[in-house]
Amino acid sequence: MKIDNYLFDTIKIVLSAGKKILKIYNTDILIDYKSDKSPVTNADLIANKFILFELQKFNLPIVSEESVSDVNSGNMDLYWLVDPLDGTKEFINNNDDFTVNVALIEFGVPILGVVFAPAVNECFFGSINIRSKHLKIDIISENIPETFNELITKSSEIENNFDENFNVLVSRSHLNSKTLTFVDKISLNRPVGKLIKMGSSLKICKLAQGLASIYPRFESTKIWDTAAGHAILNFAGGSIKSVFGEELIYNHNKIDNPDFIAKKIKYENEKKYFSV
């Protein structure tokens, strides 16, 4: 597998999808509702159609939030996992914390991840061959890099930056009492800095950059919500584990994630602060 080629093509696809989403964000958002009463917009559907069409050239199975019923149950040892618009509620409410997420999953493990937040001009990516990187790009006014080397040159590596203030990232739309109780618990061992509210998988990427130390999630998420960000965090020295200490696994037959704790910590003995 030429993972660098996969990564470069995926980044181009994700950036192009982000451009389509941003045009709708700045003009006319049409809202509908799924059977579970969660919102879906014309941007979700347009981005999904584009991404799936572009990914077909790899001849690999694709699992997407907006077309999960179309999954071929054949060999899923290697497959794409897509959330064409993560943070739909943020998108509808004109909050900029929405992203396009694409991950490549091998034997349940994300080996490549790309997350693009078009409204804030930030793209994050990483793979088993490439330590996670950050690209600032205004997709409306700037051209997508034409070569992989140009892309790497324009990007900056997500360094081993750690949050010395012990900030905690939480979901803006899904903050519940269980999460707040957990924050109170860890604050007994060490003072917590800021409680930072943010939407979509942008939280995981900002955790990778060192904006915070921890992101606890005790509210339902799906595998497509976290896979791309998980790859980026992993390849930046962090981790996402269930509350029982097991790394999240991405099995297309089990789309619900368990409660989890994402973290990027500096010292081994800090792990005691994350017990549940």
Solvent accessible surface area in square Angstrom, and as a share of the most:
residue,aa,sasa,rsa
1,M,119,0.53
2,K,146,0.62
3,I,6,0.03
4,D,51,0.26
5,N,81,0.41
6,Y,38,0.15
7,L,0,0.00
8,F,23,0.10
9,D,31,0.16
10,T,0,0.00
11,I,1,0.00
12,K,68,0.29
13,I,8,0.04
14,V,0,0.00
15,L,0,0.00
16,S,31,0.20
17,A,0,0.00
18,G,0,0.00
19,K,72,0.30
20,K,77,0.33
21,I,1,0.00
22,L,13,0.07
23,K,112,0.47
24,I,20,0.10
25,Y,28,0.10
26,N,104,0.54
27,T,110,0.64
28,D,85,0.44
29,I,41,0.21
30,L,105,0.52
31,I,79,0.40
32,D,91,0.47
33,Y,137,0.52
34,K,59,0.25
35,S,123,0.79
36,D,101,0.52
37,K,167,0.71
38,S,38,0.25
39,P,19,0.12
40,V,14,0.08
41,T,2,0.01
42,N,31,0.16
43,A,0,0.00
44,D,2,0.01
45,L,94,0.47
46,I,81,0.41
47,A,0,0.00
48,N,13,0.07
49,K,156,0.66
50,F,44,0.18
51,I,0,0.00
52,L,34,0.17
53,F,143,0.59
54,E,47,0.21
55,L,0,0.00
56,Q,107,0.48
57,K,117,0.50
58,F,32,0.13
59,N,136,0.70
60,L,37,0.18
61,P,33,0.21
62,I,33,0.17
63,V,0,0.00
64,S,1,0.00
65,E,45,0.20
66,E,36,0.16
67,S,17,0.11
68,V,54,0.31
69,S,105,0.68
70,D,111,0.58
71,V,36,0.21
72,N,106,0.54
73,S,100,0.64
74,G,46,0.44
75,N,115,0.59
76,M,21,0.10
77,D,65,0.34
78,L,35,0.17
79,Y,3,0.01
80,W,0,0.00
81,L,3,0.02
82,V,0,0.00
83,D,1,0.01
84,P,0,0.00
85,L,2,0.01
86,D,13,0.06
87,G,17,0.16
88,T,19,0.11
89,K,87,0.37
90,E,5,0.02
91,F,0,0.00
92,I,43,0.22
93,N,97,0.50
94,N,98,0.50
95,N,48,0.25
96,D,56,0.29
97,D,18,0.09
98,F,0,0.00
99,T,0,0.00
100,V,0,0.00
101,N,2,0.01
102,V,0,0.00
103,A,0,0.00
104,L,0,0.00
105,I,0,0.00
106,E,53,0.24
107,F,145,0.61
108,G,10,0.10
109,V,71,0.41
110,P,3,0.02
111,I,10,0.05
112,L,0,0.00
113,G,0,0.00
114,V,0,0.00
115,V,0,0.00
116,F,0,0.00
117,A,0,0.00
118,P,1,0.01
119,A,26,0.20
120,V,42,0.24
121,N,46,0.23
122,E,18,0.08
123,C,0,0.00
124,F,0,0.00
125,F,0,0.00
126,G,0,0.00
127,S,2,0.01
128,I,97,0.49
129,N,94,0.48
130,I,29,0.15
131,R,78,0.29
132,S,0,0.00
133,K,26,0.11
134,H,25,0.11
135,L,3,0.02
136,K,118,0.50
137,I,4,0.02
138,D,47,0.24
139,I,3,0.01
140,I,84,0.43
141,S,88,0.57
142,E,84,0.38
143,N,132,0.68
144,I,44,0.22
145,P,2,0.02
146,E,146,0.65
147,T,73,0.43
148,F,43,0.18
149,N,116,0.60
150,E,57,0.26
151,L,1,0.00
152,I,48,0.25
153,T,113,0.65
154,K,116,0.49
155,S,17,0.11
156,S,63,0.41
157,E,81,0.36
158,I,6,0.03
159,E,101,0.45
160,N,94,0.48
161,N,75,0.39
162,F,55,0.23
163,D,18,0.09
164,E,109,0.49
165,N,103,0.53
166,F,2,0.01
167,N,13,0.07
168,V,0,0.00
169,L,0,0.00
170,V,0,0.00
171,S,6,0.04
172,R,93,0.34
173,S,50,0.32
174,H,65,0.29
175,L,52,0.26
176,N,39,0.20
177,S,86,0.56
178,K,112,0.47
179,T,5,0.03
180,L,76,0.38
181,T,88,0.51
182,F,9,0.04
183,V,14,0.08
184,D,93,0.48
185,K,88,0.37
186,I,1,0.01
187,S,42,0.27
188,L,154,0.77
189,N,86,0.44
190,R,55,0.20
191,P,112,0.70
192,V,35,0.20
193,G,39,0.38
194,K,142,0.60
195,L,70,0.35
196,I,32,0.16
197,K,107,0.45
198,M,24,0.11
199,G,3,0.03
200,S,16,0.11
201,S,3,0.02
202,L,6,0.03
203,K,4,0.02
204,I,3,0.02
205,C,0,0.00
206,K,33,0.14
207,L,0,0.00
208,A,0,0.00
209,Q,48,0.21
210,G,14,0.14
211,L,71,0.35
212,A,1,0.00
213,S,6,0.04
214,I,0,0.00
215,Y,7,0.03
216,P,2,0.01
217,R,21,0.08
218,F,10,0.04
219,E,64,0.29
220,S,79,0.51
221,T,9,0.05
222,K,61,0.26
223,I,1,0.01
224,W,13,0.05
225,D,31,0.16
226,T,4,0.02
227,A,1,0.01
228,A,2,0.01
229,G,0,0.00
230,H,1,0.00
231,A,0,0.00
232,I,0,0.00
233,L,0,0.00
234,N,42,0.22
235,F,44,0.18
236,A,0,0.00
237,G,54,0.52
238,G,14,0.14
239,S,19,0.12
240,I,0,0.00
241,K,68,0.29
242,S,9,0.06
243,V,39,0.23
244,F,174,0.73
245,G,47,0.45
246,E,114,0.51
247,E,66,0.30
248,L,6,0.03
249,I,106,0.54
250,Y,1,0.00
251,N,71,0.37
252,H,32,0.14
253,N,119,0.61
254,K,142,0.60
255,I,49,0.25
256,D,72,0.37
257,N,16,0.08
258,P,67,0.42
259,D,46,0.24
260,F,1,0.01
261,I,10,0.05
262,A,0,0.00
263,K,29,0.12
264,K,4,0.02
265,I,30,0.15
266,K,94,0.40
267,Y,114,0.43
268,E,128,0.57
269,N,108,0.56
270,E,18,0.08
271,K,96,0.41
272,K,129,0.55
273,Y,33,0.13
274,F,11,0.05
275,S,68,0.44
276,V,91,0.52
